[in-house]
Amino acid sequence: SLNPPILGDLGGFNVANETSQTTSKSLSIKYLRKLKTQHSGLNFWSTTILSRLLLLPMYPGDDVWRYLWEGYIQTLGFSPYHLPPNATELIPYHTEWWSLINHPTVSAIYPPVAQLGFRMLALIDLKVWLFKIAFILADLLICWLLSRRFGYHQAIFYAWNPLVIYSFAGGAHYDSWFVFPLVAAWLVFDRKTESLRQTEITEIEEKLEIGTVAEKSSFPNPLMSSSDHSLTWWHWIASALLVGISMAVKWMSLPILGFLTWQAFRKVGVKLAIVVLLCGFLPFGITALQFCSSGECPLIPTGSVFVSHGRSAELIPYIVSEYWEPSRWVNWIYAFPLGLTVSWLILRSRNFQQFTEWYFFSLLILSPIIHAWYFTWIIPFAVPYRNLGVRLVSISAFIYFVLQHRMALGNYSWYLTPQERWCLWLPFVLGWLWTHYRNPNVALNQNSD
């Protein structure tokens, strides 16, 4: 008669024991995961920072001399938009490195927020290393944002990328100032779907490790869903301001503001769309005022040869010029296919990351002027799916530097041979197509909502 209660007690004890073991195992896994994360973080940041410090003494690209010059003359009260480096008014202020400035007959092409940054650095000191550190800091902030959102392992795709490390720490190109606010805008705008994705991945990994879920359990991919409807006005405004800052550092962010405006109109209404548009232009408008006088704001030297028909390592414009020679002398014609592509992407893209990645891909293959560091624009947005084309071009883009090598030897033609051009571009294009063929989730689709 005592057996049932004893068995009952033992059964209760077994259940409690199993629960205790499962809890202990779960806590142990979380503790080990924390230690592993700390170790990964140490490896990630030590390699990321050291790789950039090693390139700090490297001789920079020639763009940095223009950054220094344009910041310098602003401290003297001159506008870089009104006076090119070779202006007679500026002769008394020539520095020992003045002859290293590229395109001395062309006035400034960098937008006003970039000019503000150059001026602030010039007020501190006219040193290349100071400008490099400013670009590296923005670069490291991108690494931090990506590591927080996607984890250290995923963020390596950007942080340890050789083209990224060279472009900002070695070449001293200011493009990290352009990319950083853009990445921040992306992670603010797509934050809900991204956070949900990371939470679900973490939960399933924990269940796999404690054996409470099958190895091949499937789970949704929120990253590929459209941007969340429940974004607050703060998220919309913050995203627009960040894109606006990026646009006022480099003009290429303008279509991304168009995407945000369309999303605001479609999901909320006209009022929010107007607010987003105004917030996007606010950083540019405020910083451009100081360069405007007598009703003129000459912020783009449209009359220069460099802008009108300059060419550099281009892809589609090169192919077109092989069959239509007159196209070689007009760059504006490529605004039409780019505009059509952007319009199509705005209508088809489901989130910020998807639009931006495809937009930069289209811009790069259509642009008449390409420099190796331009490919760094797309690298952060390829982190979620580790796009093969972006990985490959991070190496093949270094072919571009044969142009600078030839120029140092006295050959100023600035043309890649057909073999060099295809070696640079084919890995990017074929790898891009392969990634989207192998992973249908990355393909463009209609908005799912």
Backbone hydrogen bonds, N-H to C=O, Kabsch-Sander energy under -0.5 kcal/mol:
donor,donor_aa,acceptor,acceptor_aa,energy
6,I,2,L,-1.9
7,L,3,N,-3.2
8,G,4,P,-2.7
9,D,5,P,-2.7
10,L,6,I,-2.7
11,G,7,L,-2.8
12,G,8,G,-2.4
13,F,9,D,-2.5
14,N,10,L,-2.7
15,V,11,G,-2.2
16,A,12,G,-2.5
17,N,13,F,-2.8
18,E,14,N,-2.7
19,T,15,V,-2.5
20,S,16,A,-2.6
21,Q,17,N,-2.6
22,T,18,E,-2.6
23,T,19,T,-2.6
24,S,20,S,-2.8
25,K,21,Q,-2.8
26,S,22,T,-2.5
27,L,23,T,-2.7
28,S,24,S,-2.6
29,I,25,K,-2.4
30,K,26,S,-2.3
31,Y,27,L,-2.4
32,L,28,S,-2.9
33,R,29,I,-2.8
34,K,30,K,-2.0
35,L,31,Y,-2.3
36,K,32,L,-2.7
37,T,33,R,-2.5
38,Q,34,K,-2.4
39,H,35,L,-2.5
40,S,36,K,-2.8
41,G,37,T,-2.8
42,L,38,Q,-2.0
43,N,39,H,-2.3
44,F,40,S,-3.0
45,W,41,G,-2.7
46,S,42,L,-2.2
47,T,43,N,-2.0
48,T,44,F,-2.4
49,I,45,W,-2.6
50,L,46,S,-2.2
51,S,47,T,-2.3
52,R,48,T,-1.0
53,L,49,I,-2.3
54,L,50,L,-2.3
55,L,51,S,-0.7
56,L,52,R,-0.6
56,L,53,L,-0.8
58,M,55,L,-1.4
61,G,171,G,-1.9
64,V,61,G,-1.0
65,W,62,D,-0.7
66,R,62,D,-0.6
66,R,63,D,-0.9
67,Y,63,D,-1.7
68,L,64,V,-2.5
69,W,65,W,-2.2
70,E,66,R,-3.0
71,G,67,Y,-2.1
72,Y,68,L,-2.4
73,I,69,W,-2.8
74,Q,70,E,-1.0
75,T,71,G,-1.3
76,L,72,Y,-0.7
77,G,74,Q,-1.3
78,F,73,I,-2.7
82,H,79,S,-0.9
83,L,79,S,-1.6
86,N,104,P,-2.1
87,A,84,P,-2.1
90,L,87,A,-1.4
91,I,88,T,-1.2
93,Y,90,L,-1.7
94,H,91,I,-1.7
98,W,95,T,-1.3
100,L,97,W,-1.8
101,I,98,W,-1.9
102,N,62,D,-0.6
106,V,103,H,-2.0
108,A,80,P,-2.6
113,V,248,A,-1.8
114,A,248,A,-1.2
115,Q,111,P,-1.8
116,L,112,P,-2.3
117,G,113,V,-2.0
118,F,114,A,-2.4
119,R,115,Q,-2.4
120,M,116,L,-2.3
121,L,117,G,-2.1
122,A,118,F,-2.5
123,L,119,R,-1.9
124,I,120,M,-0.8
124,I,121,L,-0.6
125,D,121,L,-2.6
127,K,125,D,-1.2
131,F,127,K,-1.6
132,K,128,V,-2.6
133,I,129,W,-2.3
134,A,130,L,-1.9
135,F,131,F,-2.0
136,I,132,K,-2.8
137,L,133,I,-2.5
138,A,134,A,-1.3
139,D,135,F,-1.9
140,L,136,I,-3.0
141,L,137,L,-1.9
142,I,138,A,-1.6
143,C,139,D,-1.9
144,W,140,L,-2.3
145,L,141,L,-2.5
146,L,142,I,-2.5
147,S,143,C,-2.4
148,R,144,W,-2.1
149,R,145,L,-1.8
150,F,146,L,-3.1
151,G,147,S,-1.5
155,A,151,G,-2.1
156,I,152,Y,-1.2
157,F,154,Q,-1.5
158,Y,155,A,-1.4
159,A,155,A,-2.9
160,W,156,I,-2.2
161,N,158,Y,-1.5
165,I,161,N,-2.4
166,Y,162,P,-2.3
167,S,163,L,-2.5
168,F,164,V,-1.7
169,A,165,I,-1.3
170,G,165,I,-1.0
170,G,166,Y,-1.1
171,G,166,Y,-4.1
173,H,167,S,-2.6
176,S,173,H,-0.6
177,W,174,Y,-2.1
178,F,174,Y,-0.6
179,V,175,D,-2.2
180,F,176,S,-2.4
182,L,178,F,-0.7
183,V,179,V,-2.6
184,A,180,F,-2.4
185,A,181,P,-2.3
186,W,182,L,-2.2
187,L,183,V,-2.4
188,V,184,A,-1.7
189,F,185,A,-2.7
190,D,186,W,-2.9
191,R,188,V,-0.7
194,E,190,D,-2.2
195,S,191,R,-2.8
196,L,192,K,-2.2
197,R,193,T,-2.0
198,Q,194,E,-2.4
199,T,195,S,-2.4
200,E,196,L,-2.4
201,I,197,R,-2.3
202,T,198,Q,-2.3
203,E,199,T,-2.4
204,I,200,E,-2.3
205,E,201,I,-2.4
206,E,202,T,-2.1
207,K,203,E,-2.0
208,L,204,I,-2.5
209,E,205,E,-2.1
210,I,206,E,-1.7
211,G,207,K,-0.6
211,G,208,L,-0.6
212,T,207,K,-2.3
213,V,207,K,-0.8
217,S,214,A,-1.6
224,M,221,N,-1.5
225,S,222,P,-1.7
227,S,350,R,-1.7
231,L,228,D,-0.9
236,W,232,T,-1.8
237,I,233,W,-2.9
238,A,234,W,-3.0
239,S,235,H,-2.3
240,A,236,W,-2.3
241,L,237,I,-2.7
242,L,238,A,-2.3
243,V,239,S,-2.5
244,G,240,A,-2.4
245,I,241,L,-2.3
246,S,242,L,-2.3
247,M,243,V,-2.6
248,A,244,G,-1.9
249,V,246,S,-1.2
250,K,246,S,-2.3
253,S,250,K,-1.3
254,L,251,W,-2.1
256,I,253,S,-0.8
257,L,253,S,-1.5
258,G,254,L,-1.6
259,F,255,P,-1.9
260,L,256,I,-2.2
261,T,257,L,-2.5
262,W,258,G,-2.2
263,Q,259,F,-2.4
264,A,260,L,-2.4
265,F,261,T,-2.3
266,R,262,W,-2.8
267,K,263,Q,-2.4
268,V,264,A,-2.1
269,G,264,A,-2.3
273,A,269,G,-1.8
274,I,270,V,-2.4
275,V,271,K,-2.1
276,V,272,L,-2.9
277,L,273,A,-2.3
278,L,274,I,-2.6
279,C,275,V,-2.7
280,G,276,V,-2.1
281,F,277,L,-1.5
282,L,278,L,-1.0
285,G,281,F,-2.8
286,I,282,L,-2.6
287,T,283,P,-1.8
288,A,284,F,-2.0
289,L,285,G,-1.0
291,F,288,A,-1.7
292,C,289,L,-1.5
293,S,296,E,-2.1
296,E,293,S,-1.9
299,L,297,C,-2.4
302,T,300,I,-2.2
304,S,301,P,-1.9
308,S,304,S,-2.5
309,H,305,V,-2.4
310,G,305,V,-0.5
310,G,306,F,-0.8
312,S,368,P,-1.8
316,I,365,I,-2.0
319,I,315,L,-2.1
320,V,316,I,-2.7
321,S,317,P,-2.2
322,E,318,Y,-1.3
323,Y,319,I,-0.7
323,Y,320,V,-1.2
324,W,320,V,-2.1
327,S,324,W,-1.3
328,R,325,E,-2.1
329,W,326,P,-1.7
330,V,327,S,-1.3
331,N,308,S,-1.9
334,Y,331,N,-1.7
335,A,332,W,-2.0
336,F,333,I,-1.0
338,L,334,Y,-1.5
339,G,335,A,-2.4
340,L,336,F,-2.4
341,T,337,P,-2.3
342,V,338,L,-2.8
343,S,339,G,-2.3
344,W,340,L,-2.2
345,L,341,T,-2.5
346,I,342,V,-2.6
347,L,343,S,-1.6
348,R,344,W,-1.7
349,S,345,L,-2.9
355,F,351,N,-2.2
356,T,352,F,-2.7
357,E,353,Q,-2.5
358,W,354,Q,-2.0
359,Y,355,F,-2.7
360,F,356,T,-2.5
361,F,357,E,-1.9
362,S,358,W,-2.4
363,L,359,Y,-2.8
364,L,360,F,-2.6
365,I,361,F,-1.9
366,L,362,S,-1.5
367,S,363,L,-1.9
370,I,312,S,-2.7
370,I,368,P,-0.5
374,Y,371,H,-2.1
375,F,372,A,-1.5
376,T,373,W,-1.3
377,W,374,Y,-1.6
378,I,375,F,-0.8
379,I,375,F,-0.8
382,A,378,I,-0.7
382,A,379,I,-1.3
383,V,380,P,-1.1
386,R,382,A,-1.3
387,N,382,A,-1.1
389,G,431,G,-0.6
391,R,387,N,-2.0
392,L,388,L,-2.5
393,V,389,G,-2.3
394,S,390,V,-1.1
395,I,392,L,-1.6
396,S,392,L,-2.6
397,A,393,V,-2.1
398,F,395,I,-1.6
399,I,396,S,-1.9
400,Y,397,A,-1.7
401,F,398,F,-1.3
402,V,399,I,-2.1
403,L,400,Y,-1.9
405,H,401,F,-1.8
406,R,402,V,-2.5
407,M,403,L,-2.1
408,A,404,Q,-2.0
409,L,405,H,-1.0
409,L,406,R,-0.5
410,G,407,M,-1.5
411,N,406,R,-2.7
412,Y,410,G,-0.8
421,R,417,T,-2.7
422,W,418,P,-2.3
423,C,419,Q,-2.0
424,L,420,E,-1.7
425,W,421,R,-2.4
426,L,422,W,-2.4
429,V,425,W,-2.4
430,L,426,L,-2.8
431,G,427,P,-1.8
432,W,428,F,-2.0
433,L,429,V,-2.4
434,W,430,L,-2.4
435,T,431,G,-2.2
436,H,432,W,-1.9
437,Y,433,L,-1.7
438,R,434,W,-2.7
439,N,435,T,-1.7
442,V,439,N,-2.0
443,A,440,P,-1.2
445,N,348,R,-0.6
